[in-house]
Amino acid sequence: MILALMWCASAMDAQNVKELFVSIPDTILPTLTKNDRMDMVDLIENKMENEVTNRLKGKSRLTKLTDNLAKIQLSERSEVQLCKLPTPKSFLICMIHSVQADAWDSNVQFYNPDWTPASYHLSLSASGNFIMTFQHYDFTDDTTLKVSTSDLKLSDSGEIALHQGRTVSIKWNTNQQKFVANEAQQ
């Protein structure tokens, strides 16, 4: 029994993003079936067009696949990123679902290796005179997130305008198990 538990724990640690992508529960990513995800991986690994018809009858494709990062274009205006973030004893799965209307907006979720929700949260504070702030998270490599903000602002005359905010790069620190600022740009 103990040997089986040790084997399961080491198997979870050995998972790369490809295996995690294929194993995502349908409740977490309902747009793509497991067969769709397996086909996308097989096709990208064989350097072939990996576009599949998703459950919503739209086209989805895998745009990037490394050992620790996968980027999936779910539709013209929707994307998912999946990143394996190391921790001293195991890893966290960071899943970012972004949707584009006038601006990109992202939802960030963290999971344990068995796809149960993790207690880790990522939040950035916003400031200024705005109605609503949109944040777009984009992994630029396996451990660095570029965070761009856009604000809907109300002018004195009552007009609403979209303004680009700032961009910050944050890098995953394995030992501290958190993202830390790299650099900031206006």
C-alpha atoms as an extended CHARMM CRD file, in Angstrom:
* protein
*
       186  EXT
         1         1  MET       CA              0.0000000000        0.0000000000        0.0000000000  PROA      1               0.0000000000
         2         2  ILE       CA              2.7430000000        2.4640000000        0.9710000000  PROA      2               0.0000000000
         3         3  LEU       CA              4.6970000000        1.5320000000       -2.1550000000  PROA      3               0.0000000000
         4         4  ALA       CA              1.6220000000        2.2130000000       -4.3220000000  PROA      4               0.0000000000
         5         5  LEU       CA              1.1230000000        5.6380000000       -2.7150000000  PROA      5               0.0000000000
         6         6  MET       CA              4.7960000000        6.5170000000       -3.2770000000  PROA      6               0.0000000000
         7         7  TRP       CA              4.5050000000        5.4420000000       -6.9300000000  PROA      7               0.0000000000
         8         8  CYS       CA              1.3670000000        7.6090000000       -7.4180000000  PROA      8               0.0000000000
         9         9  ALA       CA              3.0700000000       10.6190000000       -5.8450000000  PROA      9               0.0000000000
        10        10  SER       CA              6.1450000000       10.2580000000       -8.0470000000  PROA      10              0.0000000000
        11        11  ALA       CA              3.9370000000        9.7240000000      -11.1170000000  PROA      11              0.0000000000
        12        12  MET       CA              2.1520000000       13.0180000000      -10.3880000000  PROA      12              0.0000000000
        13        13  ASP       CA              5.4910000000       14.8130000000      -10.0670000000  PROA      13              0.0000000000
        14        14  ALA       CA              6.6910000000       13.3260000000      -13.3400000000  PROA      14              0.0000000000
        15        15  GLN       CA              3.7360000000       14.7280000000      -15.3080000000  PROA      15              0.0000000000
        16        16  ASN       CA              4.5710000000       17.2660000000      -17.9600000000  PROA      16              0.0000000000
        17        17  VAL       CA              2.0890000000       19.7970000000      -19.3070000000  PROA      17              0.0000000000
        18        18  LYS       CA              1.2100000000       17.5240000000      -22.2330000000  PROA      18              0.0000000000
        19        19  GLU       CA             -0.0130000000       14.8550000000      -19.7970000000  PROA      19              0.0000000000
        20        20  LEU       CA             -1.7490000000       17.4750000000      -17.6510000000  PROA      20              0.0000000000
        21        21  PHE       CA             -3.4820000000       18.9760000000      -20.7040000000  PROA      21              0.0000000000
        22        22  VAL       CA             -4.8190000000       15.5860000000      -21.7700000000  PROA      22              0.0000000000
        23        23  SER       CA             -5.9570000000       14.7770000000      -18.2060000000  PROA      23              0.0000000000
        24        24  ILE       CA             -7.9130000000       18.0080000000      -17.5540000000  PROA      24              0.0000000000
        25        25  PRO       CA            -11.3500000000       17.0510000000      -16.2110000000  PROA      25              0.0000000000
        26        26  ASP       CA            -14.2430000000       17.9900000000      -18.4980000000  PROA      26              0.0000000000
        27        27  THR       CA            -15.6900000000       20.0660000000      -15.6560000000  PROA      27              0.0000000000
        28        28  ILE       CA            -12.6400000000       22.3640000000      -15.8350000000  PROA      28              0.0000000000
        29        29  LEU       CA            -12.3160000000       22.6050000000      -19.6440000000  PROA      29              0.0000000000
        30        30  PRO       CA            -15.6770000000       21.5250000000      -21.1200000000  PROA      30              0.0000000000
        31        31  THR       CA            -15.0230000000       22.9930000000      -24.5990000000  PROA      31              0.0000000000
        32        32  LEU       CA            -12.5950000000       20.2180000000      -25.5890000000  PROA      32              0.0000000000
        33        33  THR       CA            -13.0860000000       16.4860000000      -25.1670000000  PROA      33              0.0000000000
        34        34  LYS       CA            -10.2220000000       14.2860000000      -24.0270000000  PROA      34              0.0000000000
        35        35  ASN       CA             -9.9930000000       12.9170000000      -27.5990000000  PROA      35              0.0000000000
        36        36  ASP       CA             -9.7540000000       16.5020000000      -28.9430000000  PROA      36              0.0000000000
        37        37  ARG       CA             -6.8980000000       17.2220000000      -26.5440000000  PROA      37              0.0000000000
        38        38  MET       CA             -5.0730000000       13.9640000000      -27.4270000000  PROA      38              0.0000000000
        39        39  ASP       CA             -5.4860000000       14.7170000000      -31.1590000000  PROA      39              0.0000000000
        40        40  MET       CA             -4.1210000000       18.2560000000      -30.6980000000  PROA      40              0.0000000000
        41        41  VAL       CA             -1.0280000000       16.9250000000      -28.8930000000  PROA      41              0.0000000000
        42        42  ASP       CA             -0.4010000000       14.1910000000      -31.4740000000  PROA      42              0.0000000000
        43        43  LEU       CA             -0.7830000000       16.6370000000      -34.3480000000  PROA      43              0.0000000000
        44        44  ILE       CA              1.4740000000       19.3610000000      -32.8870000000  PROA      44              0.0000000000
        45        45  GLU       CA              4.1510000000       16.7980000000      -31.9890000000  PROA      45              0.0000000000
        46        46  ASN       CA              4.0810000000       15.6100000000      -35.6060000000  PROA      46              0.0000000000
        47        47  LYS       CA              4.3060000000       19.2250000000      -36.8310000000  PROA      47              0.0000000000
        48        48  MET       CA              0.8790000000       19.0470000000      -38.4450000000  PROA      48              0.0000000000
        49        49  GLU       CA             -2.0640000000       21.4650000000      -38.3790000000  PROA      49              0.0000000000
        50        50  ASN       CA             -3.6880000000       20.6970000000      -35.0220000000  PROA      50              0.0000000000
        51        51  GLU       CA             -7.0430000000       22.4430000000      -35.4130000000  PROA      51              0.0000000000
        52        52  VAL       CA            -10.0000000000       20.4640000000      -34.0570000000  PROA      52              0.0000000000
        53        53  THR       CA            -13.7410000000       21.0930000000      -33.9600000000  PROA      53              0.0000000000
        54        54  ASN       CA            -14.6440000000       21.7220000000      -30.3210000000  PROA      54              0.0000000000
        55        55  ARG       CA            -17.9000000000       20.9100000000      -28.5160000000  PROA      55              0.0000000000
        56        56  LEU       CA            -19.2830000000       24.3400000000      -29.4450000000  PROA      56              0.0000000000
        57        57  LYS       CA            -18.7320000000       23.5310000000      -33.1560000000  PROA      57              0.0000000000
        58        58  GLY       CA            -15.9480000000       26.1210000000      -33.3330000000  PROA      58              0.0000000000
        59        59  LYS       CA            -12.2810000000       25.6170000000      -34.1760000000  PROA      59              0.0000000000
        60        60  SER       CA             -9.6270000000       25.2250000000      -31.4650000000  PROA      60              0.0000000000
        61        61  ARG       CA             -5.8960000000       24.6790000000      -31.7710000000  PROA      61              0.0000000000
        62        62  LEU       CA             -2.8320000000       24.1630000000      -29.6190000000  PROA      62              0.0000000000
        63        63  THR       CA             -0.4750000000       27.0920000000      -30.3240000000  PROA      63              0.0000000000
        64        64  LYS       CA              2.3940000000       26.2110000000      -27.9500000000  PROA      64              0.0000000000
        65        65  LEU       CA              3.4980000000       23.0700000000      -26.1220000000  PROA      65              0.0000000000
        66        66  THR       CA              6.6030000000       22.7200000000      -23.9360000000  PROA      66              0.0000000000
        67        67  ASP       CA              7.2880000000       20.5410000000      -20.8960000000  PROA      67              0.0000000000
        68        68  ASN       CA              5.8240000000       23.2270000000      -18.6130000000  PROA      68              0.0000000000
        69        69  LEU       CA              3.5280000000       25.3690000000      -20.7900000000  PROA      69              0.0000000000
        70        70  ALA       CA              0.5940000000       24.8760000000      -23.1560000000  PROA      70              0.0000000000
        71        71  LYS       CA             -1.3350000000       27.6060000000      -24.9690000000  PROA      71              0.0000000000
        72        72  ILE       CA             -4.6780000000       26.7370000000      -26.5140000000  PROA      72              0.0000000000
        73        73  GLN       CA             -6.6800000000       29.0140000000      -28.8040000000  PROA      73              0.0000000000
        74        74  LEU       CA            -10.2530000000       27.9230000000      -27.9880000000  PROA      74              0.0000000000
        75        75  SER       CA            -11.8580000000       30.3580000000      -30.4470000000  PROA      75              0.0000000000
        76        76  GLU       CA            -11.0720000000       33.6570000000      -32.1750000000  PROA      76              0.0000000000
        77        77  ARG       CA            -11.5870000000       35.5170000000      -28.8960000000  PROA      77              0.0000000000
        78        78  SER       CA            -10.8430000000       32.9350000000      -26.2270000000  PROA      78              0.0000000000
        79        79  GLU       CA             -7.6280000000       31.2580000000      -25.0910000000  PROA      79              0.0000000000
        80        80  VAL       CA             -6.4430000000       28.9890000000      -22.2890000000  PROA      80              0.0000000000
        81        81  GLN       CA             -2.9160000000       28.7320000000      -20.9150000000  PROA      81              0.0000000000
        82        82  LEU       CA             -1.7560000000       25.8870000000      -18.7390000000  PROA      82              0.0000000000
        83        83  CYS       CA              1.5080000000       26.1320000000      -16.8180000000  PROA      83              0.0000000000
        84        84  LYS       CA              3.1970000000       23.7290000000      -14.4120000000  PROA      84              0.0000000000
        85        85  LEU       CA              4.7650000000       25.7840000000      -11.6140000000  PROA      85              0.0000000000
        86        86  PRO       CA              7.3110000000       23.9460000000       -9.4560000000  PROA      86              0.0000000000
        87        87  THR       CA              7.1160000000       24.0170000000       -5.6590000000  PROA      87              0.0000000000
        88        88  PRO       CA              9.7480000000       22.6030000000       -3.2800000000  PROA      88              0.0000000000
        89        89  LYS       CA              7.7920000000       19.3490000000       -2.8290000000  PROA      89              0.0000000000
        90        90  SER       CA              5.6180000000       19.0970000000       -5.9530000000  PROA      90              0.0000000000
        91        91  PHE       CA              3.9720000000       21.5800000000       -8.3490000000  PROA      91              0.0000000000
        92        92  LEU       CA              0.9300000000       23.7630000000       -8.8930000000  PROA      92              0.0000000000
        93        93  ILE       CA             -1.0560000000       23.9380000000      -12.1060000000  PROA      93              0.0000000000
        94        94  CYS       CA             -1.8450000000       27.4810000000      -13.1890000000  PROA      94              0.0000000000
        95        95  MET       CA             -4.7250000000       27.7470000000      -15.6590000000  PROA      95              0.0000000000
        96        96  ILE       CA             -5.5390000000       31.0730000000      -17.2930000000  PROA      96              0.0000000000
        97        97  HSD       CA             -8.7000000000       31.4970000000      -19.3330000000  PROA      97              0.0000000000
        98        98  SER       CA             -8.7790000000       34.7710000000      -21.2920000000  PROA      98              0.0000000000
        99        99  VAL       CA            -11.6010000000       36.2810000000      -23.3320000000  PROA      99              0.0000000000
       100       100  GLN       CA            -11.3710000000       39.2740000000      -25.6500000000  PROA      100             0.0000000000
       101       101  ALA       CA            -14.1290000000       41.8160000000      -26.2430000000  PROA      101             0.0000000000
       102       102  ASP       CA            -12.9180000000       45.4240000000      -26.4380000000  PROA      102             0.0000000000
       103       103  ALA       CA            -10.0700000000       44.3840000000      -24.1300000000  PROA      103             0.0000000000
       104       104  TRP       CA             -8.6690000000       41.0660000000      -22.9690000000  PROA      104             0.0000000000
       105       105  ASP       CA             -9.7790000000       39.8300000000      -19.5480000000  PROA      105             0.0000000000
       106       106  SER       CA             -8.3260000000       36.8180000000      -17.7750000000  PROA      106             0.0000000000
       107       107  ASN       CA             -9.4380000000       34.4530000000      -15.0510000000  PROA      107             0.0000000000
       108       108  VAL       CA             -6.6120000000       32.7010000000      -13.1960000000  PROA      108             0.0000000000
       109       109  GLN       CA             -7.1590000000       29.4180000000      -11.3410000000  PROA      109             0.0000000000
       110       110  PHE       CA             -4.6790000000       27.2080000000       -9.5060000000  PROA      110             0.0000000000
       111       111  TYR       CA             -4.9320000000       23.4560000000       -9.0580000000  PROA      111             0.0000000000
       112       112  ASN       CA             -3.0410000000       20.7320000000       -7.2260000000  PROA      112             0.0000000000
       113       113  PRO       CA             -1.5150000000       17.8910000000       -9.3220000000  PROA      113             0.0000000000
       114       114  ASP       CA             -4.7340000000       15.8570000000       -8.9390000000  PROA      114             0.0000000000
       115       115  TRP       CA             -6.8370000000       18.7670000000      -10.3560000000  PROA      115             0.0000000000
       116       116  THR       CA             -8.3730000000       19.7130000000       -7.0140000000  PROA      116             0.0000000000
       117       117  PRO       CA             -8.5120000000       23.4930000000       -6.4800000000  PROA      117             0.0000000000
       118       118  ALA       CA             -5.3950000000       24.8750000000       -4.7690000000  PROA      118             0.0000000000
       119       119  SER       CA             -5.5820000000       27.5490000000       -2.1040000000  PROA      119             0.0000000000
       120       120  TYR       CA             -3.1500000000       29.7770000000       -4.0150000000  PROA      120             0.0000000000
       121       121  HSD       CA             -4.5880000000       33.0250000000       -5.4490000000  PROA      121             0.0000000000
       122       122  LEU       CA             -3.1020000000       35.7210000000       -7.6540000000  PROA      122             0.0000000000
       123       123  SER       CA             -4.3930000000       39.2550000000       -7.2980000000  PROA      123             0.0000000000
       124       124  LEU       CA             -3.0630000000       42.6020000000       -8.3780000000  PROA      124             0.0000000000
       125       125  SER       CA             -4.4620000000       45.8110000000       -6.9570000000  PROA      125             0.0000000000
       126       126  ALA       CA             -5.8300000000       48.5010000000       -9.2420000000  PROA      126             0.0000000000
       127       127  SER       CA             -5.9430000000       52.2070000000       -8.6000000000  PROA      127             0.0000000000
       128       128  GLY       CA             -7.1820000000       55.3520000000      -10.2820000000  PROA      128             0.0000000000
       129       129  ASN       CA            -10.4270000000       56.7640000000      -11.5760000000  PROA      129             0.0000000000
       130       130  PHE       CA            -11.9860000000       53.8770000000      -13.4870000000  PROA      130             0.0000000000
       131       131  ILE       CA            -15.2520000000       52.0410000000      -13.9260000000  PROA      131             0.0000000000
       132       132  MET       CA            -13.7810000000       48.6360000000      -14.5780000000  PROA      132             0.0000000000
       133       133  THR       CA            -10.3010000000       47.1570000000      -14.9500000000  PROA      133             0.0000000000
       134       134  PHE       CA             -9.4570000000       44.2680000000      -17.2580000000  PROA      134             0.0000000000
       135       135  GLN       CA             -6.3080000000       42.2270000000      -16.7590000000  PROA      135             0.0000000000
       136       136  HSD       CA             -4.7130000000       40.0170000000      -19.3960000000  PROA      136             0.0000000000
       137       137  TYR       CA             -2.2360000000       37.4120000000      -18.1970000000  PROA      137             0.0000000000
       138       138  ASP       CA              0.1100000000       35.8800000000      -20.7650000000  PROA      138             0.0000000000
       139       139  PHE       CA              2.9540000000       33.4560000000      -20.0330000000  PROA      139             0.0000000000
       140       140  THR       CA              6.0050000000       34.6970000000      -21.9580000000  PROA      140             0.0000000000
       141       141  ASP       CA              7.9810000000       31.6190000000      -20.9080000000  PROA      141             0.0000000000
       142       142  ASP       CA              7.5050000000       28.6950000000      -18.5420000000  PROA      142             0.0000000000
       143       143  THR       CA              7.6140000000       30.7880000000      -15.3580000000  PROA      143             0.0000000000
       144       144  THR       CA              7.1250000000       34.4490000000      -16.3330000000  PROA      144             0.0000000000
       145       145  LEU       CA              3.7290000000       36.1030000000      -16.6040000000  PROA      145             0.0000000000
       146       146  LYS       CA              3.1970000000       39.3770000000      -18.4420000000  PROA      146             0.0000000000
       147       147  VAL       CA              0.2530000000       41.2140000000      -16.8780000000  PROA      147             0.0000000000
       148       148  SER       CA             -1.3530000000       43.9950000000      -18.9110000000  PROA      148             0.0000000000
       149       149  THR       CA             -4.1890000000       46.1430000000      -17.6210000000  PROA      149             0.0000000000
       150       150  SER       CA             -6.8130000000       48.1650000000      -19.4520000000  PROA      150             0.0000000000
       151       151  ASP       CA             -9.2500000000       50.5080000000      -17.6980000000  PROA      151             0.0000000000
       152       152  LEU       CA            -12.6900000000       51.6670000000      -18.6980000000  PROA      152             0.0000000000
       153       153  LYS       CA            -12.6920000000       55.2880000000      -17.5700000000  PROA      153             0.0000000000
       154       154  LEU       CA            -15.5240000000       57.7730000000      -17.3620000000  PROA      154             0.0000000000
       155       155  SER       CA            -14.6860000000       61.2740000000      -18.6180000000  PROA      155             0.0000000000
       156       156  ASP       CA            -16.0920000000       64.4730000000      -17.1440000000  PROA      156             0.0000000000
       157       157  SER       CA            -18.5170000000       64.6430000000      -20.0910000000  PROA      157             0.0000000000
       158       158  GLY       CA            -19.8420000000       61.1500000000      -19.3150000000  PROA      158             0.0000000000
       159       159  GLU       CA            -18.0970000000       59.2970000000      -22.1440000000  PROA      159             0.0000000000
       160       160  ILE       CA            -16.5870000000       55.9190000000      -21.4390000000  PROA      160             0.0000000000
       161       161  ALA       CA            -13.1830000000       55.2190000000      -22.9870000000  PROA      161             0.0000000000
       162       162  LEU       CA            -10.8310000000       52.2670000000      -22.8290000000  PROA      162             0.0000000000
       163       163  HSD       CA             -7.2930000000       53.2070000000      -21.7380000000  PROA      163             0.0000000000
       164       164  GLN       CA             -4.2680000000       50.9680000000      -21.7170000000  PROA      164             0.0000000000
       165       165  GLY       CA             -2.8390000000       50.7610000000      -18.2300000000  PROA      165             0.0000000000
       166       166  ARG       CA              0.5350000000       49.3100000000      -17.4460000000  PROA      166             0.0000000000
       167       167  THR       CA              2.3780000000       46.0880000000      -18.1090000000  PROA      167             0.0000000000
       168       168  VAL       CA              4.2290000000       44.1970000000      -15.3990000000  PROA      168             0.0000000000
       169       169  SER       CA              6.2620000000       41.0150000000      -15.7040000000  PROA      169             0.0000000000
       170       170  ILE       CA              6.1480000000       38.6840000000      -12.7300000000  PROA      170             0.0000000000
       171       171  LYS       CA              8.2440000000       35.5560000000      -12.3340000000  PROA      171             0.0000000000
       172       172  TRP       CA              7.4170000000       32.4040000000      -10.3880000000  PROA      172             0.0000000000
       173       173  ASN       CA              9.7220000000       31.8720000000       -7.3940000000  PROA      173             0.0000000000
       174       174  THR       CA              9.7780000000       28.1600000000       -6.6100000000  PROA      174             0.0000000000
       175       175  ASN       CA             11.1220000000       28.4530000000       -3.0550000000  PROA      175             0.0000000000
       176       176  GLN       CA              8.7480000000       31.2370000000       -2.0250000000  PROA      176             0.0000000000
       177       177  GLN       CA              5.9010000000       29.6140000000       -3.9910000000  PROA      177             0.0000000000
       178       178  LYS       CA              4.6990000000       32.9450000000       -5.3480000000  PROA      178             0.0000000000
       179       179  PHE       CA              5.0650000000       35.3310000000       -8.2510000000  PROA      179             0.0000000000
       180       180  VAL       CA              7.4600000000       38.2540000000       -7.7500000000  PROA      180             0.0000000000
       181       181  ALA       CA              7.7990000000       41.4080000000       -9.8440000000  PROA      181             0.0000000000
       182       182  ASN       CA             10.4350000000       41.4230000000      -12.5640000000  PROA      182             0.0000000000
       183       183  GLU       CA             10.0640000000       44.8360000000      -14.1340000000  PROA      183             0.0000000000
       184       184  ALA       CA              7.3700000000       47.4420000000      -14.6820000000  PROA      184             0.0000000000
       185       185  GLN       CA              6.6380000000       49.5450000000      -17.7150000000  PROA      185             0.0000000000
       186       186  GLN       CA              4.1710000000       52.3780000000      -18.2820000000  PROA      186             0.0000000000
